[in-house]
Amino acid sequence: MSKDKVAFISHRKSYFHRMPFPKPNIEAFESPLRTQIALNYLEKQCVLDNTIKVKAPKAKLEQILLVHSAYLVDSVSLMSNIGAGQLGEASYASPGLLRSALLSAGGAVRGSEMVLSGEVKHAFSFMRPPGHHASSSNPMGLCYFNNIAIATRRALSYQEINRVSIIDFDDHHGNGTSEIFYSDPDVQLISIHEYDYENFGLGHYAELGYGPAKGTNINIPLLETSPNVSYETSIKRVIGPALERFNPDIIMVSAGYDAHYADPVGNMDVDSQIFWRFGDFIRKIVETVGAMGSIWVLEGGYNPFVLGPSIHASLEGLVGEDVPKLDDQIKRERFQHIIDANNEVLDKVLETIEPYW
């Protein structure tokens, strides 16, 4: 039955957007190569044989405007026509930008529609550019349209959907998604990310949401070089209980794989086992809370040689397979002081958020 399979959504034309910088510029890592190599791995390993392969459509203008200002949409269109220029911090235009951005948002929307129609239980939108840094009016951080937010708004337009939870496990804080839903009590955002405690920034655990939405914005700011066990503990102590208390009708996942120890952009120390864990956890929590399913949207993950195995692990977890033994799962030095410090962070997160449960 198709419900037992994951919908895998992609489109070759998402490769058209590329930013005009050589490595080691951060912008150069968000390139067509990262998804091309990852897709080649997934196909050669036959990972996609048991998925439903779907071609991403372009998102409609009215769907983008559910989240973004008309000014942002016009800016992306204008700069794409020019074929160059800076739209925001670490966000530059190319001749293929608008087409790729509309397809990326369209893939997320298509995934939500497939789950909401009951066609599949889980969907994975394997598209670029990413989106979780884009706010309602500003592109930034390699992101232009906030794909997960657009898919969430689409889901909330369905009569049977009253509450949506978003889990963001990208290495970086999902600041754009947080801004968009900060005052919306119907959307819970849980972002687990690397945090610089020497230079405080957005993504602190004291950011809780505003007004009637207070308590729906949950940040888990872990220390640099956090290992698998800190993510495991975060799932058990914070993410699982938070989802059970919010009781969402559907779960969205901002799937960023740049927390991998081999990623050139992130600074964490996890491997593909933790991405399997997220897949396995999401599958189980969907059943626990009685949600319709989950929609996964690709965010970061900038080492193309570990992005494929990391997604492989997530997909195996989503369909209930055991964690695959992959080459990146090597023994690494364990720093107990990082684990202890993260446990203290989790204490603070719970102390801050539990009064709103």
Secondary structure, DSSP 8 states (H G I E B T S, - for coil): -GGGSEEEEE-GGGGG---S--TTSHHHHSSHHHHHHHHHHHHHTTGGGGSEEEE-----HHHHTTTS-HHHHHHHHHHHHHT--EEETTEE--TTHHHHHHHHHHHHHHHHHHHHTTS-SEEEE--SS--TT--SS--BTTBSS-HHHHHHHHHHTSTT---EEEEE-SSS--HHHHHHHTT-TTEEEEEEEE--SSS--S--TT---SGGGTTSEEEEEE-TT-BHHHHHHHIIIIIHHHHHHH--SEEEEEE--TTBTT-SS---BB-HHHHHHHHHHHHHHHHHHT---EEEEE-----HHHHHHHHHHHHHHHTT------TT-------HHHHHHHHHHHHHHHHHHGGG-
